[in-house]
Amino acid sequence: MFYTISETVEALKSGKTTSVELVKSSIDTFENDKKSEKPLNAFLEIYDDVLELAKTCDEKIAAARADGSIEKLYEAQPLFGLPFANKDNISVRGKKLTCSSKILEGYVAPYNATVINRLVEAGAIPLGRCNQDEFAMGSSTEYSVYGPTRNPINRDYVSGGSSGGSSAAVAANQALFGLGTETGGSVRLPASYCGVYGLKPTYGVLSRWGVVAYGSSLDQVGILGHTPADIATPLSVMCGTDFYDDTSADLPESSSLKNLEAYKDFASLKIAVPKQFEEAKGLDEDVRKVFEDVKAWFTSKGAKIESVDLPILDASIASYYVIALSEAASNLSRFDGIRYGAREDNGKGYDQLYVDTRSNGFGPEVKRRIIIGNYVLSEQFSGTTYKKGMSVRARIQREVAALFENYDLILCPTCPTAAFKLGEKYDDPMAMYLSDLYTVFVNLARIPSISVPAGFTSDANGKMPVGIQFAGKMFSEAKILQLAQAWEEDHAGCGVPVKK
């Protein structure tokens, strides 16, 4: 059985478990795993004050139980006493923040990210920081200075990226839920590979303040959990406008997330399946079969599914990488060895300090993306390539928005394949980039999407999890989570069953 947030809250209320027991369980799992032959490497560290925070929570829970105010406590703070996993690019005050990069070795965050503040205000406990691809640039968590995160289903396989650490931590039951970040699929991809749910919200619904930037016009905090309800509850407390983030936005109907119900009105549901994704080269047959099973489930419920033609989707990968890499080159220019982070100074002047710091501080994938981004933005092109990428993006936004005037949902695989073996694509950037084939259009269109654990590959391919995406129009998080909840209630076990 899954050990969900709602089950855990009831256990805390009744005294069947304590916050300290939850934290100790995570710590023991983390410490024991480090000694294994193939360590998961999901957490980079467990925060040193987590047990003290848990003890304080237990004291308040005991007092509330004694005076009869326990229900009021959880109405005000629905995540009270629950530990969660945090990605290594989201600031937690007084804790290390390295983005899994040598250049930020030893850096300590001076403040909490807004999403962390809101979770803490809801009673949640930051458990520790999780591994990721360096500066969130990758699809496998192999581009980390701390080494790769392994897939908890089969440790010879990747966990996905760039939020592979958070995803693996949740899938291995080291945390009840986890935070990741997305630029082009970095929450949904590892969710698919590890057999958990992963939500990428509408751009702006979760504040980016305190999150290290990769591609600012695309970045978004995401959530990973065992069930849709395990995503809905944290989303309900984190969402909304933020004074420190001008791109932040309120989420309509966020109150319906607190007690998530399964979607019921399937007879009126119209679903679009883009031809470009059905006909794409490289779609694994096992993934195609799972996708057909999901379509059959929707049809059996009374939903209407239609194939639609969106030729602009063929340009989504190119548009995405032009925009993302250009913005990455700009954002990462601040890591220069002068203001903060590691410094390589041989006394030969500022220019050489800058070159040495960045050459030794950044890994090969980050360097590759900075070089391409600067080339795109160079005087030779005068920014025309970036402008063209933005033009294509605007068209994707318009055409996807127009599609949602007639349809409620876009249905497609999360990834063309299930998880691949460690090292298989490490030296093949193009193959790695194509892992994002079905995810980047969501970020370009700024719509929400959830990866739903929908099945497994065949025995011949190692029985690895397969995720399918439910994507909706902007600010339709409640609807796609309700649809995912309906799927979960009919298919509990399509994800990774984690014992209590």
C-alpha positions in Angstrom: 0.0 0.0 0.0 1.0 3.6 -0.5 1.8 5.6 2.5 0.0 8.8 1.5 -0.2 12.2 3.0 -3.8 11.7 4.1 -2.9 8.3 5.7 0.1 9.8 7.5 -1.9 12.8 8.8 -4.5 10.5 10.3 -1.7 8.4 11.9 -0.2 11.6 13.4 -3.6 12.8 14.7 -4.3 9.4 16.3 -0.8 8.9 17.7 -0.1 5.8 15.7 3.0 7.5 14.4 5.0 10.6 15.2 6.9 13.2 13.2 10.1 12.0 14.7 9.4 8.4 13.7 8.8 9.6 10.1 12.0 11.5 10.0 14.0 8.7 11.6 12.6 6.3 9.1 13.9 8.5 6.3 17.2 9.0 7.9 17.7 5.2 8.5 16.7 4.5 4.9 19.2 7.2 3.7 22.1 5.9 5.9 21.5 2.2 5.0 21.2 3.0 1.3 24.6 4.8 1.3 26.2 1.4 2.4 24.6 -0.6 -0.5 26.5 -1.8 -3.5 24.6 0.5 -5.8 23.5 3.5 -3.7 20.3 5.3 -4.8 22.0 8.7 -4.3 18.6 10.5 -4.2 19.4 12.7 -1.1 22.7 14.5 -1.0 22.2 15.3 2.6 19.6 15.2 5.4 19.4 18.6 7.1 21.0 18.6 10.5 18.1 20.3 12.3 15.3 18.0 11.0 14.9 15.9 14.1 14.6 19.0 16.3 11.9 20.4 14.1 10.1 17.0 14.2 10.3 17.0 18.0 8.7 20.5 18.2 5.9 19.3 15.9 5.2 16.3 18.0 5.0 18.4 21.1 2.4 20.6 19.4 0.5 17.6 18.1 0.4 16.1 21.6 -0.8 19.3 23.2 -3.5 19.7 20.5 -4.7 16.2 20.9 -4.9 16.7 24.7 -7.0 19.9 24.5 -9.2 18.7 21.6 -7.9 21.2 19.0 -6.1 18.6 16.8 -8.6 19.1 13.9 -8.2 22.8 14.1 -4.4 22.4 14.0 -4.6 20.4 10.7 -7.2 22.8 9.2 -4.8 25.6 9.7 -1.6 23.7 8.9 -2.6 20.7 6.7 1.0 19.4 6.3 2.0 19.7 10.0 4.8 17.3 10.9 5.3 15.9 7.4 8.9 15.8 6.0 9.4 16.5 2.3 12.3 16.3 -0.2 13.8 19.4 -1.7 15.7 19.8 -5.0 19.3 21.2 -4.7 18.4 24.4 -6.6 15.6 25.6 -4.2 16.8 27.8 -1.3 16.4 26.7 2.3 17.8 29.3 4.7 21.1 28.3 6.3 21.4 25.1 4.2 23.8 24.3 1.3 22.6 25.2 -2.2 24.9 23.9 -4.9 22.8 23.0 -7.9 24.9 19.8 -8.0 27.8 21.9 -9.4 31.4 22.4 -8.3 31.1 26.1 -8.9 28.7 26.5 -6.0 30.5 24.2 -3.6 30.1 25.4 0.0 27.5 28.0 -0.9 24.8 28.5 1.8 21.4 30.0 1.0 20.7 33.2 3.0 16.9 32.9 2.8 14.0 30.6 2.1 12.4 30.3 -1.3 8.8 31.3 -1.3 7.6 27.7 -1.9 9.7 26.6 1.1 8.3 29.4 3.3 4.7 28.4 2.4 5.3 24.7 3.1 6.9 25.5 6.4 4.0 27.8 7.3 1.7 24.8 6.5 3.7 22.8 9.0 5.9 20.7 6.6 9.5 20.0 7.5 12.3 20.3 4.9 14.0 16.9 5.1 17.0 17.4 2.9 18.3 18.4 -0.5 18.2 16.0 -3.4 20.5 15.3 -6.3 19.9 16.8 -9.8 21.5 17.4 -13.1 24.0 20.3 -12.8 22.0 23.5 -12.9 19.0 21.4 -13.9 20.5 20.8 -17.3 19.8 17.2 -18.3 17.3 14.4 -18.5 18.9 11.6 -16.5 20.6 13.1 -13.3 23.9 11.9 -14.7 25.3 15.4 -15.1 25.7 15.9 -11.3 29.0 16.6 -9.6 27.9 14.1 -7.0 27.3 11.3 -9.4 24.1 9.9 -10.9 20.9 9.1 -9.0 19.8 5.5 -9.7 16.3 4.3 -10.5 14.8 2.7 -7.4 13.0 0.1 -9.6 16.2 -1.1 -11.2 19.4 0.5 -10.1 21.2 -0.1 -13.4 18.8 2.5 -14.9 18.6 6.3 -14.7 16.0 8.0 -12.6 15.3 10.7 -15.2 16.2 14.3 -14.8 16.8 16.9 -13.9 14.7 16.3 -10.8 15.7 12.7 -10.6 16.8 12.9 -6.9 13.4 14.1 -5.7 11.6 11.6 -7.8 13.7 8.7 -6.7 13.4 9.7 -3.0 9.6 9.7 -3.3 9.5 6.4 -5.3 11.8 4.7 -2.8 9.6 6.0 0.1 12.4 8.2 1.5 10.0 11.1 1.5 6.2 11.6 1.3 6.4 14.1 -1.4 9.1 16.1 -3.2 9.8 19.4 -4.9 11.5 19.6 -8.3 11.8 22.2 -11.0 10.9 22.1 -14.7 12.2 24.0 -17.7 11.2 21.4 -20.3 10.0 18.3 -18.5 12.3 17.8 -15.6 9.6 16.8 -13.1 7.4 14.8 -15.5 10.2 12.8 -17.0 11.7 11.4 -13.8 8.1 10.8 -12.5 7.5 8.6 -15.6 10.8 6.8 -15.2 10.3 6.2 -11.4 6.6 5.3 -11.5 5.2 8.3 -9.5 3.0 11.3 -10.2 4.7 14.5 -11.3 2.9 17.8 -11.8 4.2 20.8 -13.8 1.8 23.7 -12.9 0.8 26.6 -15.1 3.7 29.1 -15.4 3.5 31.5 -12.4 1.2 29.4 -10.2 4.2 28.6 -8.0 6.7 31.5 -7.2 10.2 31.2 -8.6 11.7 33.5 -5.9 14.5 31.6 -4.3 14.9 29.1 -7.1 18.1 29.2 -9.1 17.3 30.3 -12.7 18.0 28.2 -15.8 15.5 29.5 -18.4 13.5 32.2 -16.7 10.6 32.3 -19.1 10.2 28.5 -18.9 11.2 27.6 -15.3 8.5 26.3 -12.9 8.6 24.5 -9.6 6.8 21.1 -9.7 5.7 18.5 -7.3 6.2 14.7 -7.1 4.0 12.3 -5.0 2.6 8.8 -4.8 -1.0 9.9 -5.6 -2.7 13.0 -7.1 -3.9 14.0 -3.7 -0.3 14.0 -2.5 0.4 16.6 -5.1 -2.8 18.6 -4.7 -2.4 19.3 -0.9 1.1 20.8 -1.2 0.0 22.7 -4.3 -2.9 24.3 -2.4 -0.6 25.8 0.2 2.2 26.9 -2.1 0.2 28.5 -5.0 -0.6 32.1 -5.5 0.9 35.5 -6.1 4.1 36.5 -4.5 5.4 40.1 -3.9 8.9 39.0 -4.9 7.9 37.4 -8.2 6.2 39.6 -10.7 5.4 36.6 -12.9 3.5 34.8 -10.1 -0.3 34.3 -10.4 -3.3 33.2 -8.4 -4.8 29.7 -9.0 -8.6 29.7 -9.4 -10.4 26.9 -7.6 -7.4 26.2 -5.4 -9.7 25.4 -2.5 -10.9 22.3 -4.3 -7.3 20.9 -4.1 -7.5 20.5 -0.3 -9.9 17.5 -0.5 -9.3 16.2 -4.0 -12.2 14.3 -5.5 -12.1 12.1 -8.6 -13.4 13.5 -11.8 -16.9 12.1 -12.8 -18.3 13.9 -15.8 -16.5 11.8 -18.4 -19.4 11.9 -20.9 -18.8 15.6 -21.6 -15.0 15.2 -21.7 -13.3 15.8 -25.1 -9.7 14.7 -25.5 -7.2 15.7 -28.2 -4.3 13.4 -29.2 -1.8 15.3 -31.4 -1.0 13.4 -34.6 2.6 14.7 -34.4 3.1 12.6 -31.2 1.4 9.5 -32.4 3.5 9.5 -35.6 6.8 10.6 -34.0 9.8 8.5 -34.7 11.4 6.7 -31.8 8.1 5.9 -29.8 8.8 2.6 -28.1 6.2 -0.1 -28.7 5.8 -0.8 -25.0 5.0 2.9 -24.4 2.6 2.9 -27.4 0.8 -0.1 -25.9 0.4 1.7 -22.5 -0.8 4.8 -24.3 -3.4 2.8 -26.1 -4.6 1.3 -22.8 -5.0 4.8 -21.3 -7.0 5.9 -24.3 -9.2 2.8 -24.0 -9.8 3.6 -20.4 -11.0 7.1 -21.2 -13.3 5.8 -24.0 -14.8 3.2 -21.6 -15.6 6.0 -19.2 -17.6 7.8 -22.0 -15.0 10.4 -23.0 -14.6 11.3 -26.7 -11.0 11.1 -28.1 -10.0 12.7 -31.4 -6.8 12.9 -33.3 -5.8 16.5 -34.0 -3.2 18.0 -36.4 -0.8 20.6 -34.8 2.1 20.9 -37.2 3.7 23.6 -35.1 4.5 20.9 -32.5 7.2 19.6 -34.8 9.1 22.9 -34.1 8.8 22.6 -30.3 12.1 20.9 -29.5 14.1 23.4 -31.7 12.2 26.4 -30.3 12.6 25.2 -26.7 16.4 24.7 -26.9 17.0 28.0 -28.7 15.1 29.8 -25.9 16.3 27.7 -22.9 20.0 27.8 -23.9 20.0 31.5 -24.6 18.4 32.3 -21.3 20.7 29.8 -19.5 23.8 31.5 -21.0 22.5 34.8 -19.7 21.5 33.5 -16.2 24.7 31.6 -15.6 26.9 34.7 -16.5 26.6 35.7 -12.8 28.7 32.7 -11.7 32.0 34.3 -12.3 34.1 33.7 -9.1 33.7 37.3 -8.0 30.3 37.6 -6.3 29.9 34.1 -4.8 30.7 30.5 -5.3 34.0 28.9 -6.0 37.0 31.0 -7.2 40.1 30.0 -9.2 42.5 32.9 -8.8 46.1 32.5 -10.0 46.8 36.2 -9.8 46.8 36.8 -13.5 43.9 39.3 -13.5 40.2 39.4 -13.8 39.9 37.8 -17.2 41.9 34.8 -16.3 40.1 34.4 -13.0 36.8 34.4 -14.9 38.0 31.8 -17.4 39.6 29.5 -14.8 36.7 29.7 -12.4 34.1 28.8 -15.1 36.3 26.2 -16.8 36.9 24.3 -13.6 33.6 25.0 -12.0 31.1 24.0 -14.7 30.6 20.4 -16.0 30.6 19.4 -19.7 26.8 19.7 -20.3 26.6 23.1 -18.7 29.5 24.3 -20.8 27.9 22.9 -23.9 24.7 24.8 -23.2 26.4 28.1 -22.3 28.4 27.9 -25.6 25.4 27.2 -27.7 23.4 29.9 -25.9 26.0 32.5 -26.4 26.4 31.6 -30.0 22.7 32.1 -30.5 22.9 35.5 -28.9 26.1 36.5 -30.5 26.6 39.7 -32.6 26.8 37.5 -35.7 23.1 36.6 -35.2 22.1 39.8 -33.5 19.6 37.8 -31.5 17.6 36.9 -34.6 17.6 33.2 -33.8 16.3 33.9 -30.3 13.6 36.1 -31.6 12.6 33.4 -34.1 12.4 30.9 -31.3 10.2 33.3 -29.3 8.0 33.8 -32.4 7.5 30.0 -32.8 6.8 29.8 -29.1 4.1 32.5 -29.4 2.5 30.5 -32.2 2.6 27.3 -30.1 0.8 29.3 -27.3 -1.8 30.6 -29.6 -2.5 27.3 -31.3 -2.6 25.3 -28.0 -4.9 27.9 -26.5 -7.2 27.7 -29.6 -7.2 23.9 -29.2 -8.5 24.2 -25.7 -11.5 26.1 -26.9 -12.9 22.8 -28.3 -11.1 20.2 -26.1 -10.7 19.7 -22.3 -7.4 17.7 -22.3 -4.4 16.9 -24.4 -3.3 13.2 -24.0 0.2 12.0 -24.9 3.1 9.9 -23.6 5.5 11.6 -21.2 8.5 10.2 -22.9 9.1 8.2 -26.1 10.8 5.4 -24.0 10.9 4.1 -20.5 14.1 4.7 -18.4 17.3 3.8 -20.1 20.5 2.3 -18.7 23.1 4.4 -16.9 25.7 5.7 -19.4 23.6 4.8 -22.4 23.0 8.4 -23.6 25.6 10.2 -21.5 27.8 11.0 -24.4 25.0 11.5 -26.9 23.5 15.0 -26.3 21.0 14.7 -29.2 19.6 11.4 -27.9 19.3 12.9 -24.4 17.6 16.1 -25.7 15.0 14.0 -27.6 13.8 12.5 -24.3 11.9 15.8 -24.0 10.1 15.3 -27.2 6.6 15.2 -25.6 7.2 17.5 -22.7 8.6 20.8 -23.9 5.4 22.0 -25.7 3.8 22.2 -22.2 6.5 24.6 -21.0 6.4 26.7 -24.2 2.6 27.0 -24.0 2.8 27.6 -20.2 0.0 25.1 -19.5 -0.2 22.5 -16.6 0.5 18.8 -17.1 0.7 15.8 -14.9 2.6 12.6 -15.6 0.5 9.6 -14.5 2.0 6.2 -13.8 0.1 4.1 -16.3 1.8 0.8 -16.7 5.1 -1.0 -17.3 7.3 -2.2 -20.1 7.3 -5.8 -21.1 9.3 -8.4 -19.2 11.8 -8.4 -22.1 12.5 -4.7 -21.3 12.8 -5.1 -17.6 9.3 -4.1 -16.4 10.2 -0.4 -16.1 7.4 2.2 -15.4 5.7 4.2 -18.2 4.1 7.6 -17.6 1.3 9.2 -19.7 0.6 13.0 -19.6 -2.7 14.7 -18.9 -2.3 18.3 -20.1 -5.0 21.0 -19.6 -5.5 24.6 -20.4 -3.9 27.3 -18.3 -5.0 27.2 -14.6 -6.8 23.9 -14.9 -4.7 22.2 -12.3 -7.8 21.1 -10.3 -9.3 19.4 -13.3 -6.3 17.4 -14.4 -5.6 16.4 -10.8 -9.2 15.2 -10.5 -8.8 13.2 -13.7 -5.6 11.8 -12.4 -7.4 10.9 -9.2 -10.0 9.0 -11.1 -7.2 7.1 -12.9 -5.6 6.3 -9.5 -8.8 5.0 -8.0 -9.2 2.6 -11.0 -5.5 1.7 -11.3 -3.8 1.7 -8.0 -0.6 -0.2 -8.5 0.2 1.2 -12.0 2.7 3.3 -10.0 5.4 1.9 -7.7 3.8 0.3 -4.7 5.8 1.4 -1.6 5.3 -0.5 1.7 4.6 1.3 4.9 
